[in-house]
C-alpha cells in the first residue's frame, strides 16, 4: 500500500472505531516511512472532532492532538475526577452514618 492509502485506511478505521485495524495500518506506515510524525499531525487535522475525541478516549492523551481537543479532554477528565471524589465522599459519609448507628459490642467479663 502507498502512504496515502495507509493514511486513508487509518482514517476509515478510526471512523469505524476499529482500533486494532488502525494500529495495524499505523505499523505499516511506520515501516514504510519511519519519519511519519509530520504526516500524523496533518492526518489528525483531517479528522472530525468526534473522531479525535474517540481516538483520545481509547488511546489516551496525545501531544499531537489539536489544542481545542486537548482542552476538551482536560475538562472532561476534571469532571470525571470531581465525580469520583463526590462518590468517594458519599461512600465515606454513608459508612460513618452506619458506624454511628451501630451499637457497640459489649463483652461479658471473663470469670477467670
N, C-alpha and C positions, 0 to 999 in steps of 0.2 A: 504494500500500500504506500501511496505517496504521503508526504507530510500533511498536505491539505486534506486528503481523505481520512487520515487518522484524526485530525482535529475535528472534522465534521462528525466522524463516528463517536468521538468523545462527547461532543455536544449533544448528539442524539441519545447517548446512554445516560447523560445527566438529566435530560428532559424526561426520560423514561424511568429515572431513579434506579438504573441498573448499575450499581456501584462496582460490582465485580467486572462487568464489561468495560466500564470506564477505566479501571485500573489496568486491565489487560491492554487496552489501546494506548494508555499512557506509557506503559512499559515499552511497547513497540515504538512509540515516538521517541522515548529516551534512547533506545538502541539505535534508532535512525539518526538522531541528532542530539548528542549529549548536551549541547548548549541551547536547550529549548526554552529556557526561562523567559526570554523576551516574548516568545510565541505564546506562552501561557498567559502573560499579562494581557495581551491582545485578545486571547481566547476568552478570558474571564469577562472582558469588556463586551463581548458579543452575547453573553448570556443574559437572560432577564433577571430581575431582582429576585423573583420567586425561585428560580433555578439556583441562583447563587446562595440564597438562604438555605435551600435544601442541601446543597453541597456542603455548606459550612456546618449545618446541623449534623450531617453524617460524619464528615472528616474532621470537624473542629475548626478552630480559628486559624486562618491562613493569612500571612502578611501580604500575599499577592492580591487579596480581595480589595475592591474599591472602598474608599473611606466611608461612604454612606452605609455600606453593608457592615463594615466593622462597627460603626456606631450603633446600628440597629442590633447587632449581636451583643454588644456590651450592655445595652439597655435590657435586652431580653434576658441575659444572664443575671443582671442585677435583680430583675423581677423574680426570677427563679430562686435566687438566693434569699430574697426577702420572704418569699412564700415558705421556703424551707425553715427559716428562722421563726416565722409565725407558727408553723405547725409544731416545731420543737417547743415553743413557749406554751402552746395549748396542751401538749402532752405533759409537760412538766407541771403545769397548773392542775391538770386532772390527777396526776399522781399525788401531788401534795394534798389535794382535796380528799382523795381516797385515804391517804395515810392519816389525816386528821380525823376522819370518820371512824376509823378502826379503833376498837377497844384494845388497850394493852393486854398482853397475855400475862395473867397472874399465875405464878408458880407457887405451889404449896411448899412450905419449908420441909426439908428432909428431916426425918426423925433419927438421924444417926447418933 
